[in-house]
Amino acid sequence: MASKDFQDLMDLLFKKKLRIQKITVSPYSDGAGHSDISFVGSTDTFSSTEPDVVNYALHIHQTIDSDGNYELVAFKDLDQYFRETDFLFKDEQPKLNRAARDLAEGRYTLDFDPDELIEEFLLSSNRESNRFSKLKSEHSYIAAYCANAAAYALKQYEQVKAKTPGIESYHQAMDKVYMRAFRSDPNFVKNYIRRKTSNDFNLLNYMIQVKAITQHVELLKIIFARGGIHVDQGIHLLLESYRKSAESLAYWTGDS
């Protein structure tokens, strides 16, 4: 059951609508911890040594609204939250660790595509079908697979960011476009999957293309500068523009 401190904190956040400015959590020592939470526009600090408050401070729950802003999420049932947290950390975490090791060391191989099965499940009108049984029986391996896929995607992004200075601003801009397109939709996960079958939503590709287009527009401005440019430079620039357009067209049509 939630402690009084935790219930008081929930009241501050979701009844009084205070917004968190800073969270400080002291390391655990002999099973105890300490958390301090300050709020925007207030000089008071909420302090607690209750384990549930410390745990909440360590794993603060946030979601993103359609404008890309982070907002806290209120728990409808605190007791259920703690039951599920205990289950995930005490019962499921060891299973997930074993599954991750099995996949990494080749002791287990998925004989199905988790992404396809999950998408089919989300779009299905008959989720009790036996063809979805592996989502339950193999859930630890699916979770480990998804964690590995997410880590790989993050590594790809970090590599691109290191090689392409300034790409992060384009990534944030495209991410905000996605948020506005999907997060305002109550069924955004299902409808995202539906639209993905007919549209390419590869954020990494998009942000690279947007950066290339922006740079190209800046180059084209040179042609129209006062006094113009040398004819050889102008012809080279136009030929380069044609090459990039042709490569993009070949990529999108699959003729490369």
C-alpha positions as CSV (number, residue, x, y, z in Angstrom):
1,M,0.0,0.0,0.0
2,A,1.2,3.5,-0.8
3,S,2.7,5.5,2.1
4,K,1.2,8.7,3.3
5,D,4.2,10.6,1.8
6,F,3.5,9.1,-1.6
7,Q,-0.2,10.0,-1.4
8,D,0.8,13.6,-0.3
9,L,3.1,13.8,-3.3
10,M,0.4,12.7,-5.7
11,D,-1.9,15.4,-4.2
12,L,0.7,18.0,-4.8
13,L,1.2,16.9,-8.4
14,F,-2.3,16.1,-9.6
15,K,-4.6,18.0,-7.3
16,K,-2.6,21.2,-6.6
17,K,-1.0,20.9,-10.1
18,L,2.5,21.7,-8.9
19,R,5.2,21.2,-11.6
20,I,8.4,19.5,-10.7
21,Q,11.5,21.7,-11.1
22,K,14.2,19.4,-9.7
23,I,14.5,16.0,-8.3
24,T,17.4,14.8,-6.1
25,V,17.7,11.2,-5.0
26,S,20.4,10.1,-2.5
27,P,21.9,6.7,-3.1
28,Y,20.5,3.8,-1.1
29,S,22.3,2.8,2.0
30,D,21.3,-0.2,4.2
31,G,18.0,-0.4,2.3
32,A,17.2,3.3,2.9
33,G,17.2,6.2,0.5
34,H,16.2,9.9,0.4
35,S,14.5,12.1,-2.2
36,D,14.1,15.9,-2.4
37,I,11.6,17.4,-4.9
38,S,11.4,21.1,-5.6
39,F,8.5,22.7,-7.5
40,V,8.3,25.6,-10.0
41,G,7.3,28.9,-8.3
42,S,7.7,27.4,-4.8
43,T,10.4,27.7,-2.2
44,D,9.2,24.6,-0.4
45,T,10.9,21.2,-1.0
46,F,9.2,17.9,-0.6
47,S,11.4,15.5,1.2
48,S,10.9,11.8,2.0
49,T,12.7,8.6,2.9
50,E,9.7,6.4,2.1
51,P,10.8,3.7,-0.3
52,D,7.8,4.2,-2.6
53,V,8.6,7.9,-2.9
54,V,12.3,7.2,-3.5
55,N,11.4,4.6,-6.1
56,Y,9.0,7.0,-7.9
57,A,11.6,9.8,-7.9
58,L,14.1,7.3,-9.5
59,H,11.6,6.1,-12.1
60,I,9.5,9.3,-12.7
61,H,6.7,8.5,-15.1
62,Q,6.2,10.9,-18.0
63,T,4.5,10.9,-21.3
64,I,4.6,13.2,-24.3
65,D,1.6,15.2,-25.5
66,S,0.8,16.1,-29.1
67,D,3.0,19.2,-28.9
68,G,6.0,17.2,-27.7
69,N,5.9,18.5,-24.1
70,Y,6.6,16.1,-21.3
71,E,3.7,15.6,-18.8
72,L,3.4,13.5,-15.7
73,V,0.9,10.7,-15.6
74,A,-1.3,10.1,-12.6
75,F,-1.9,6.6,-11.4
76,K,-5.5,5.4,-11.3
77,D,-4.7,2.7,-8.9
78,L,-1.6,3.0,-6.7
79,D,-1.9,-0.5,-5.2
80,Q,-2.1,-2.0,-8.7
81,Y,1.0,0.1,-9.7
82,F,3.0,-1.3,-6.8
83,R,1.9,-4.9,-7.5
84,E,2.9,-4.5,-11.1
85,T,6.2,-2.9,-10.2
86,D,7.0,-5.7,-7.8
87,F,6.1,-8.2,-10.5
88,L,8.3,-6.6,-13.1
89,F,11.3,-6.1,-11.0
90,K,11.2,-9.2,-8.8
91,D,9.7,-11.8,-11.1
92,E,10.2,-10.6,-14.6
93,Q,13.6,-8.9,-14.5
94,P,15.6,-12.2,-13.9
95,K,13.7,-13.8,-16.8
96,L,14.5,-10.8,-19.0
97,N,18.2,-11.0,-18.1
98,R,18.3,-14.7,-18.9
99,A,16.5,-14.2,-22.2
100,A,18.9,-11.4,-23.2
101,R,21.9,-13.7,-22.4
102,D,20.3,-16.6,-24.4
103,L,19.8,-14.4,-27.4
104,A,23.3,-12.8,-27.2
105,E,25.0,-16.2,-26.8
106,G,22.9,-18.0,-29.4
107,R,21.2,-20.4,-27.1
108,Y,17.8,-19.3,-28.3
109,T,16.6,-18.1,-31.7
110,L,13.3,-16.5,-32.4
111,D,11.5,-18.6,-35.1
112,F,9.0,-15.7,-35.8
113,D,9.1,-12.0,-36.4
114,P,8.1,-10.3,-33.1
115,D,7.4,-7.0,-34.9
116,E,5.0,-8.5,-37.4
117,L,3.3,-10.6,-34.7
118,I,2.8,-7.6,-32.4
119,E,1.4,-5.5,-35.2
120,E,-0.9,-8.3,-36.3
121,F,-2.1,-8.6,-32.7
122,L,-2.8,-4.9,-32.3
123,L,-4.8,-4.7,-35.5
124,S,-6.7,-8.0,-34.9
125,S,-10.3,-8.2,-33.9
126,N,-9.7,-11.6,-32.4
127,R,-6.9,-11.3,-29.9
128,E,-7.7,-14.6,-28.3
129,S,-6.5,-16.5,-31.4
130,N,-3.9,-19.2,-30.8
131,R,-1.6,-17.7,-33.3
132,F,-0.8,-15.0,-30.7
133,S,0.1,-17.5,-28.0
134,K,3.8,-16.8,-28.5
135,L,3.3,-13.2,-27.4
136,K,2.7,-14.7,-23.9
137,S,4.9,-17.8,-23.9
138,E,7.9,-16.0,-25.4
139,H,7.3,-12.6,-23.9
140,S,10.7,-12.5,-22.1
141,Y,12.5,-13.2,-25.4
142,I,10.4,-10.7,-27.2
143,A,11.1,-8.0,-24.6
144,A,14.8,-8.7,-24.8
145,Y,14.6,-8.6,-28.7
146,C,12.9,-5.2,-28.5
147,A,15.4,-3.9,-26.0
148,N,18.2,-4.9,-28.4
149,A,16.5,-3.4,-31.4
150,A,16.0,-0.1,-29.5
151,A,19.7,-0.1,-28.4
152,Y,20.8,-0.7,-32.1
153,A,18.5,2.2,-33.3
154,L,20.0,4.5,-30.7
155,K,23.6,3.4,-31.7
156,Q,22.7,4.2,-35.3
157,Y,21.5,7.6,-34.4
158,E,24.5,8.4,-32.2
159,Q,26.8,7.4,-35.2
160,V,24.9,9.6,-37.6
161,K,25.0,12.5,-35.1
162,A,28.7,12.1,-34.6
163,K,29.4,12.1,-38.4
164,T,26.9,14.9,-39.2
165,P,27.1,18.0,-37.0
166,G,23.8,19.8,-36.6
167,I,21.7,16.8,-37.4
168,E,20.2,16.7,-33.9
169,S,18.1,19.9,-34.6
170,Y,16.6,18.2,-37.7
171,H,15.9,15.1,-35.6
172,Q,14.0,17.1,-33.0
173,A,12.0,18.9,-35.7
174,M,11.0,15.6,-37.4
175,D,10.2,14.1,-34.0
176,K,7.8,17.0,-33.3
177,V,6.1,16.5,-36.6
178,Y,5.5,12.8,-35.7
179,M,4.2,13.8,-32.3
180,R,1.7,16.3,-33.8
181,A,0.6,13.7,-36.5
182,F,0.0,10.8,-34.1
183,R,0.0,11.6,-30.4
184,S,-3.2,13.7,-30.6
185,D,-4.9,10.5,-32.0
186,P,-6.4,8.4,-29.2
187,N,-5.6,5.3,-31.2
188,F,-2.3,6.5,-32.4
189,V,-0.4,3.1,-32.0
190,K,-2.9,1.2,-34.1
191,N,-3.4,4.0,-36.7
192,Y,0.4,4.5,-37.0
193,I,0.7,0.9,-37.9
194,R,-2.0,1.1,-40.4
195,R,-0.5,4.1,-42.1
196,K,3.0,2.6,-42.0
197,T,1.9,0.0,-44.5
198,S,1.5,2.7,-47.2
199,N,3.9,5.4,-45.9
200,D,7.6,5.4,-45.0
201,F,8.0,6.7,-41.4
202,N,11.8,6.2,-41.1
203,L,12.8,9.1,-38.9
204,L,16.5,8.6,-39.6
205,N,16.1,8.8,-43.4
206,Y,13.7,11.8,-43.1
207,M,16.0,13.9,-41.0
208,I,19.0,13.2,-43.3
209,Q,16.9,14.2,-46.3
210,V,15.6,17.4,-44.7
211,K,19.1,18.4,-43.8
212,A,20.3,17.7,-47.4
213,I,17.4,19.8,-48.8
214,T,18.1,22.7,-46.5
215,Q,21.8,22.7,-47.4
216,H,20.9,22.5,-51.1
217,V,18.5,25.5,-50.8
218,E,21.3,27.5,-49.2
219,L,23.6,26.6,-52.1
220,L,21.0,27.6,-54.7
221,K,20.9,31.1,-53.1
222,I,24.4,31.6,-54.3
223,I,23.3,31.6,-57.9
224,F,20.9,34.5,-57.2
225,A,23.4,36.5,-55.1
226,R,24.2,40.1,-56.2
227,G,26.6,39.9,-59.1
228,G,26.0,36.1,-59.5
229,I,28.7,33.5,-59.6
230,H,31.2,32.2,-62.2
231,V,29.5,30.2,-65.0
232,D,31.6,27.1,-64.2
233,Q,30.5,27.1,-60.6
234,G,26.9,27.7,-61.6
235,I,26.9,24.8,-64.0
236,H,28.6,22.5,-61.5
237,L,26.0,23.4,-58.9
238,L,23.1,22.7,-61.2
239,L,24.6,19.4,-62.3
240,E,25.1,18.5,-58.6
241,S,21.4,19.4,-58.0
242,Y,20.3,17.1,-60.9
243,R,22.4,14.2,-59.5
244,K,20.9,14.5,-56.0
245,S,17.4,14.7,-57.4
246,A,18.0,11.6,-59.6
247,E,19.4,9.6,-56.7
248,S,16.5,10.5,-54.5
249,L,14.0,9.6,-57.3
250,A,15.8,6.2,-57.7
251,Y,15.7,5.6,-54.0
252,W,11.9,6.3,-53.7
253,T,11.0,4.3,-56.9
254,G,13.3,1.4,-56.1
255,D,15.2,1.8,-59.4
256,S,18.6,2.1,-57.8
